[in-house]
Amino acid sequence: MSSRSVDTAALTEVRAREPERIGALWEERALRPLLPTDGRLLLVAADHPARAALGVRDDGMAMASRSDLLARLVTALERPGVDGVLGTPDVLDDLLLLGALEGKVVIGSMNRGGLQGSAWELDDRFTGYTAREVQERGLDGGKMLTRIALGDAGTVATLEACAAAVTELSALRRMAMVEPFWSVVEDGRVRNLLDPESMIRAIHVASALGASSAHTWLKLPVVDDLARVMDATTLPTLLLGGDPQGEPRETYAAWGRALGLPAVRGLVVGRALLYPPDADVAAAVDIAADLVHGGVA
């Protein structure tokens, strides 16, 4: 990985002595249009820890170190072709203090209350950004995880909250990034169904959330028969990377094929780029940037 290091003691000092600096820096941050000329986006995701989802491959605590995570994020955001980041307020405030968000697309993660493995996981409360805070901080949009399990009554509260967030973000002319899954509960654990038919059902439900779909984007996994899955929507879509399990070359090849589909506008990838098997974050990010934007890295 890059030798780039992060002085977390300095971040803590600012937070303790000058917390108002965070608000001032959000107001002063250099902004950019949501889409570059080619109409595609590569975003790095860093909202997993807020749901206690710290694992990467077989290491259940891979994302536990904040200094290490921030160093990886800064390395990624410095690479050509990386348009921005998706994260929770704590992570984004740290990146802001580090100067890593200047001229970047920033998406705020909104519902992180469905903690991984919890009894209430599908009643996924909005514990992060609000739509109003997204606007006031100058963020480009808000992202919401939307898991739909017909056998769990917590789903309906999540659907209602996501619909309200989509409506509010649209009224503020901010992107509503909806990440839908058709899910089941087995032995007390939530499992997302990744077959084409389940994804198609989830897409149709997610697309109809809120009073307006004008600013709604989807965030979807790469699944089998993706062309048929993507035929279920006209909404702009970013593909997610997920927790990488196979060979990186196979993952990159799958992304490359998927990026040619009409509704697909890019990638939102966290662990697959931030924690590659060879630990070379810059190299992994450069491959993804080349896939999304072509020749920029």
Sequence and secondary structure as in RCSB ss.txt:
>XXXX:A:sequence
MSSRSVDTAALTEVRAREPERIGALWEERALRPLLPTDGRLLLVAADHPARAALGVRDDGMAMASRSDLLARLVT
ALERPGVDGVLGTPDVLDDLLLLGALEGKVVIGSMNRGGLQGSAWELDDRFTGYTAREVQERGLDGGKMLTRIAL
GDAGTVATLEACAAAVTELSALRRMAMVEPFWSVVEDGRVRNLLDPESMIRAIHVASALGASSAHTWLKLPVVDD
LARVMDATTLPTLLLGGDPQGEPRETYAAWGRALGLPAVRGLVVGRALLYPPDADVAAAVDIAADLVHGGVA
>XXXX:A:secstr
       HHHHHHHHHH THHHHHHHHH     SS TTS EEEEEE SGGGT   BTTBTTTT  HHHHHHHHHH
HHTSTT  EEEE HHHHHHHHHTTTTTT EEEEE    S TT TTTTS    S  HHHHHHTT SEEEEEEEE T
T THHHHHHHHHHHHHHHHHHTT EEEEEEEEEEEETTEEEEE SHHHHHHHHHHHHT SS  TTEEEEEE  TT
HHHHHTT  S EEEE  S  S HHHHHHHHHHHTTSTTEEEEEESHHHHS TT  HHHHHHHHHHHHHSS  
